[in-house]
Amino acid sequence: MQTNLIDLLSDINRTLAASKDVWANIRSALQIARTSLDLKFGVILLEQPETEKLVAAAAAGLEAGRFRRLDVKADSSILREVFETGKALNIGAISNQPSLDFLVSAEG
């Protein structure tokens, strides 16, 4: 686990600028953050301007099926509150959310 946050941010910055494939760079940067911070998985959610709906844009550590389920459920879950308030959410809180319990099982 990488503990020096300056080095981590430098690695992420370098990765985001690595190529012209923006989404590949974002996925790689997310994977670096996941590994360095010893996270089970990481997700980037974006709000679509036209619909104001949260959608899963990228993930690291989630298989395709769980990623698609998250994309469908993100907007109507506690993640909407996290998105609006900017407050962190830990895995314990996710396990208490029936609509997101499939994410907890992503651990194993």
Biotite code that builds the C-alpha atoms (Angstrom):
import biotite.structure as struc

atoms = struc.array([
    struc.Atom([0.000, 0.000, 0.000], chain_id="A", res_id=1, res_name="MET", atom_name="CA", element="C"),
    struc.Atom([1.338, 3.391, -1.011], chain_id="A", res_id=2, res_name="GLN", atom_name="CA", element="C"),
    struc.Atom([1.097, 5.737, 1.947], chain_id="A", res_id=3, res_name="THR", atom_name="CA", element="C"),
    struc.Atom([2.747, 8.879, 0.603], chain_id="A", res_id=4, res_name="ASN", atom_name="CA", element="C"),
    struc.Atom([-0.208, 10.897, -0.699], chain_id="A", res_id=5, res_name="LEU", atom_name="CA", element="C"),
    struc.Atom([1.991, 13.274, -2.696], chain_id="A", res_id=6, res_name="ILE", atom_name="CA", element="C"),
    struc.Atom([3.472, 10.312, -4.592], chain_id="A", res_id=7, res_name="ASP", atom_name="CA", element="C"),
    struc.Atom([-0.011, 8.861, -5.067], chain_id="A", res_id=8, res_name="LEU", atom_name="CA", element="C"),
    struc.Atom([-1.337, 12.133, -6.496], chain_id="A", res_id=9, res_name="LEU", atom_name="CA", element="C"),
    struc.Atom([1.711, 12.390, -8.737], chain_id="A", res_id=10, res_name="SER", atom_name="CA", element="C"),
    struc.Atom([1.123, 8.844, -10.053], chain_id="A", res_id=11, res_name="ASP", atom_name="CA", element="C"),
    struc.Atom([-2.549, 9.592, -10.672], chain_id="A", res_id=12, res_name="ILE", atom_name="CA", element="C"),
    struc.Atom([-1.736, 12.869, -12.421], chain_id="A", res_id=13, res_name="ASN", atom_name="CA", element="C"),
    struc.Atom([0.835, 11.165, -14.661], chain_id="A", res_id=14, res_name="ARG", atom_name="CA", element="C"),
    struc.Atom([-1.649, 8.393, -15.471], chain_id="A", res_id=15, res_name="THR", atom_name="CA", element="C"),
    struc.Atom([-4.430, 10.828, -16.351], chain_id="A", res_id=16, res_name="LEU", atom_name="CA", element="C"),
    struc.Atom([-2.131, 12.486, -18.884], chain_id="A", res_id=17, res_name="ALA", atom_name="CA", element="C"),
    struc.Atom([-0.627, 9.244, -20.237], chain_id="A", res_id=18, res_name="ALA", atom_name="CA", element="C"),
    struc.Atom([-2.524, 9.022, -23.518], chain_id="A", res_id=19, res_name="SER", atom_name="CA", element="C"),
    struc.Atom([-5.324, 10.536, -25.564], chain_id="A", res_id=20, res_name="LYS", atom_name="CA", element="C"),
    struc.Atom([-7.717, 7.783, -24.410], chain_id="A", res_id=21, res_name="ASP", atom_name="CA", element="C"),
    struc.Atom([-9.276, 9.736, -21.543], chain_id="A", res_id=22, res_name="VAL", atom_name="CA", element="C"),
    struc.Atom([-11.471, 6.906, -20.228], chain_id="A", res_id=23, res_name="TRP", atom_name="CA", element="C"),
    struc.Atom([-8.605, 4.401, -20.258], chain_id="A", res_id=24, res_name="ALA", atom_name="CA", element="C"),
    struc.Atom([-6.534, 6.927, -18.317], chain_id="A", res_id=25, res_name="ASN", atom_name="CA", element="C"),
    struc.Atom([-9.361, 7.438, -15.805], chain_id="A", res_id=26, res_name="ILE", atom_name="CA", element="C"),
    struc.Atom([-9.799, 3.680, -15.286], chain_id="A", res_id=27, res_name="ARG", atom_name="CA", element="C"),
    struc.Atom([-6.042, 3.285, -14.786], chain_id="A", res_id=28, res_name="SER", atom_name="CA", element="C"),
    struc.Atom([-5.919, 6.175, -12.308], chain_id="A", res_id=29, res_name="ALA", atom_name="CA", element="C"),
    struc.Atom([-8.845, 4.687, -10.397], chain_id="A", res_id=30, res_name="LEU", atom_name="CA", element="C"),
    struc.Atom([-7.033, 1.352, -10.219], chain_id="A", res_id=31, res_name="GLN", atom_name="CA", element="C"),
    struc.Atom([-3.890, 3.080, -8.899], chain_id="A", res_id=32, res_name="ILE", atom_name="CA", element="C"),
    struc.Atom([-5.942, 4.796, -6.184], chain_id="A", res_id=33, res_name="ALA", atom_name="CA", element="C"),
    struc.Atom([-7.703, 1.530, -5.330], chain_id="A", res_id=34, res_name="ARG", atom_name="CA", element="C"),
    struc.Atom([-4.445, -0.375, -4.976], chain_id="A", res_id=35, res_name="THR", atom_name="CA", element="C"),
    struc.Atom([-2.559, 2.383, -3.177], chain_id="A", res_id=36, res_name="SER", atom_name="CA", element="C"),
    struc.Atom([-5.328, 3.020, -0.663], chain_id="A", res_id=37, res_name="LEU", atom_name="CA", element="C"),
    struc.Atom([-6.068, -0.705, -0.212], chain_id="A", res_id=38, res_name="ASP", atom_name="CA", element="C"),
    struc.Atom([-9.705, -0.333, -1.265], chain_id="A", res_id=39, res_name="LEU", atom_name="CA", element="C"),
    struc.Atom([-11.974, -3.240, -2.195], chain_id="A", res_id=40, res_name="LYS", atom_name="CA", element="C"),
    struc.Atom([-13.261, -1.288, -5.180], chain_id="A", res_id=41, res_name="PHE", atom_name="CA", element="C"),
    struc.Atom([-13.539, 2.242, -6.479], chain_id="A", res_id=42, res_name="GLY", atom_name="CA", element="C"),
    struc.Atom([-16.204, 3.933, -8.559], chain_id="A", res_id=43, res_name="VAL", atom_name="CA", element="C"),
    struc.Atom([-16.585, 7.227, -10.345], chain_id="A", res_id=44, res_name="ILE", atom_name="CA", element="C"),
    struc.Atom([-20.160, 8.472, -10.578], chain_id="A", res_id=45, res_name="LEU", atom_name="CA", element="C"),
    struc.Atom([-21.149, 11.364, -12.795], chain_id="A", res_id=46, res_name="LEU", atom_name="CA", element="C"),
    struc.Atom([-24.353, 13.316, -13.030], chain_id="A", res_id=47, res_name="GLU", atom_name="CA", element="C"),
    struc.Atom([-25.778, 13.520, -16.542], chain_id="A", res_id=48, res_name="GLN", atom_name="CA", element="C"),
    struc.Atom([-26.525, 17.191, -17.203], chain_id="A", res_id=49, res_name="PRO", atom_name="CA", element="C"),
    struc.Atom([-29.618, 16.483, -19.312], chain_id="A", res_id=50, res_name="GLU", atom_name="CA", element="C"),
    struc.Atom([-31.346, 14.218, -16.786], chain_id="A", res_id=51, res_name="THR", atom_name="CA", element="C"),
    struc.Atom([-29.482, 15.026, -13.539], chain_id="A", res_id=52, res_name="GLU", atom_name="CA", element="C"),
    struc.Atom([-29.265, 11.247, -13.041], chain_id="A", res_id=53, res_name="LYS", atom_name="CA", element="C"),
    struc.Atom([-26.196, 9.659, -11.442], chain_id="A", res_id=54, res_name="LEU", atom_name="CA", element="C"),
    struc.Atom([-24.488, 7.115, -13.667], chain_id="A", res_id=55, res_name="VAL", atom_name="CA", element="C"),
    struc.Atom([-21.504, 4.873, -13.078], chain_id="A", res_id=56, res_name="ALA", atom_name="CA", element="C"),
    struc.Atom([-18.779, 6.140, -15.391], chain_id="A", res_id=57, res_name="ALA", atom_name="CA", element="C"),
    struc.Atom([-15.811, 3.995, -14.346], chain_id="A", res_id=58, res_name="ALA", atom_name="CA", element="C"),
    struc.Atom([-14.886, 1.390, -11.763], chain_id="A", res_id=59, res_name="ALA", atom_name="CA", element="C"),
    struc.Atom([-11.976, -0.632, -10.481], chain_id="A", res_id=60, res_name="ALA", atom_name="CA", element="C"),
    struc.Atom([-12.465, -3.894, -8.626], chain_id="A", res_id=61, res_name="GLY", atom_name="CA", element="C"),
    struc.Atom([-16.041, -4.527, -9.749], chain_id="A", res_id=62, res_name="LEU", atom_name="CA", element="C"),
    struc.Atom([-16.958, -7.145, -12.287], chain_id="A", res_id=63, res_name="GLU", atom_name="CA", element="C"),
    struc.Atom([-19.114, -6.068, -15.237], chain_id="A", res_id=64, res_name="ALA", atom_name="CA", element="C"),
    struc.Atom([-22.401, -7.346, -13.800], chain_id="A", res_id=65, res_name="GLY", atom_name="CA", element="C"),
    struc.Atom([-21.987, -5.466, -10.525], chain_id="A", res_id=66, res_name="ARG", atom_name="CA", element="C"),
    struc.Atom([-20.925, -2.356, -12.429], chain_id="A", res_id=67, res_name="PHE", atom_name="CA", element="C"),
    struc.Atom([-24.129, -2.492, -14.516], chain_id="A", res_id=68, res_name="ARG", atom_name="CA", element="C"),
    struc.Atom([-26.258, -3.025, -11.394], chain_id="A", res_id=69, res_name="ARG", atom_name="CA", element="C"),
    struc.Atom([-24.590, -0.040, -9.762], chain_id="A", res_id=70, res_name="LEU", atom_name="CA", element="C"),
    struc.Atom([-25.263, 2.056, -12.848], chain_id="A", res_id=71, res_name="ASP", atom_name="CA", element="C"),
    struc.Atom([-28.976, 1.229, -12.597], chain_id="A", res_id=72, res_name="VAL", atom_name="CA", element="C"),
    struc.Atom([-29.264, 1.732, -8.832], chain_id="A", res_id=73, res_name="LYS", atom_name="CA", element="C"),
    struc.Atom([-26.849, 4.601, -8.112], chain_id="A", res_id=74, res_name="ALA", atom_name="CA", element="C"),
    struc.Atom([-29.305, 7.452, -8.535], chain_id="A", res_id=75, res_name="ASP", atom_name="CA", element="C"),
    struc.Atom([-31.966, 5.976, -6.248], chain_id="A", res_id=76, res_name="SER", atom_name="CA", element="C"),
    struc.Atom([-29.602, 4.969, -3.451], chain_id="A", res_id=77, res_name="SER", atom_name="CA", element="C"),
    struc.Atom([-27.660, 6.595, -0.636], chain_id="A", res_id=78, res_name="ILE", atom_name="CA", element="C"),
    struc.Atom([-25.033, 7.424, -3.263], chain_id="A", res_id=79, res_name="LEU", atom_name="CA", element="C"),
    struc.Atom([-27.249, 10.301, -4.400], chain_id="A", res_id=80, res_name="ARG", atom_name="CA", element="C"),
    struc.Atom([-26.935, 11.782, -0.896], chain_id="A", res_id=81, res_name="GLU", atom_name="CA", element="C"),
    struc.Atom([-23.164, 11.237, -0.934], chain_id="A", res_id=82, res_name="VAL", atom_name="CA", element="C"),
    struc.Atom([-22.964, 12.935, -4.317], chain_id="A", res_id=83, res_name="PHE", atom_name="CA", element="C"),
    struc.Atom([-24.987, 15.919, -3.139], chain_id="A", res_id=84, res_name="GLU", atom_name="CA", element="C"),
    struc.Atom([-23.305, 16.368, 0.258], chain_id="A", res_id=85, res_name="THR", atom_name="CA", element="C"),
    struc.Atom([-19.758, 15.296, -0.601], chain_id="A", res_id=86, res_name="GLY", atom_name="CA", element="C"),
    struc.Atom([-19.534, 13.242, 2.598], chain_id="A", res_id=87, res_name="LYS", atom_name="CA", element="C"),
    struc.Atom([-17.562, 9.986, 2.508], chain_id="A", res_id=88, res_name="ALA", atom_name="CA", element="C"),
    struc.Atom([-19.299, 6.624, 2.740], chain_id="A", res_id=89, res_name="LEU", atom_name="CA", element="C"),
    struc.Atom([-17.647, 3.522, 4.173], chain_id="A", res_id=90, res_name="ASN", atom_name="CA", element="C"),
    struc.Atom([-18.364, -0.103, 3.324], chain_id="A", res_id=91, res_name="ILE", atom_name="CA", element="C"),
    struc.Atom([-20.263, -0.596, 6.594], chain_id="A", res_id=92, res_name="GLY", atom_name="CA", element="C"),
    struc.Atom([-22.811, 1.996, 5.541], chain_id="A", res_id=93, res_name="ALA", atom_name="CA", element="C"),
    struc.Atom([-23.184, 0.346, 2.141], chain_id="A", res_id=94, res_name="ILE", atom_name="CA", element="C"),
    struc.Atom([-23.966, -3.007, 3.749], chain_id="A", res_id=95, res_name="SER", atom_name="CA", element="C"),
    struc.Atom([-26.936, -1.368, 5.488], chain_id="A", res_id=96, res_name="ASN", atom_name="CA", element="C"),
    struc.Atom([-28.415, -0.301, 2.154], chain_id="A", res_id=97, res_name="GLN", atom_name="CA", element="C"),
    struc.Atom([-30.518, -3.102, 0.619], chain_id="A", res_id=98, res_name="PRO", atom_name="CA", element="C"),
    struc.Atom([-30.270, -1.542, -2.848], chain_id="A", res_id=99, res_name="SER", atom_name="CA", element="C"),
    struc.Atom([-26.449, -1.673, -2.674], chain_id="A", res_id=100, res_name="LEU", atom_name="CA", element="C"),
    struc.Atom([-25.830, -4.892, -0.740], chain_id="A", res_id=101, res_name="ASP", atom_name="CA", element="C"),
    struc.Atom([-24.505, -6.552, -3.901], chain_id="A", res_id=102, res_name="PHE", atom_name="CA", element="C"),
    struc.Atom([-21.449, -4.272, -3.616], chain_id="A", res_id=103, res_name="LEU", atom_name="CA", element="C"),
    struc.Atom([-20.452, -5.762, -0.261], chain_id="A", res_id=104, res_name="VAL", atom_name="CA", element="C"),
    struc.Atom([-20.385, -9.233, -1.779], chain_id="A", res_id=105, res_name="SER", atom_name="CA", element="C"),
    struc.Atom([-17.927, -7.855, -4.355], chain_id="A", res_id=106, res_name="ALA", atom_name="CA", element="C"),
    struc.Atom([-15.253, -8.371, -1.707], chain_id="A", res_id=107, res_name="GLU", atom_name="CA", element="C"),
    struc.Atom([-15.100, -12.086, -2.062], chain_id="A", res_id=108, res_name="GLY", atom_name="CA", element="C"),
])
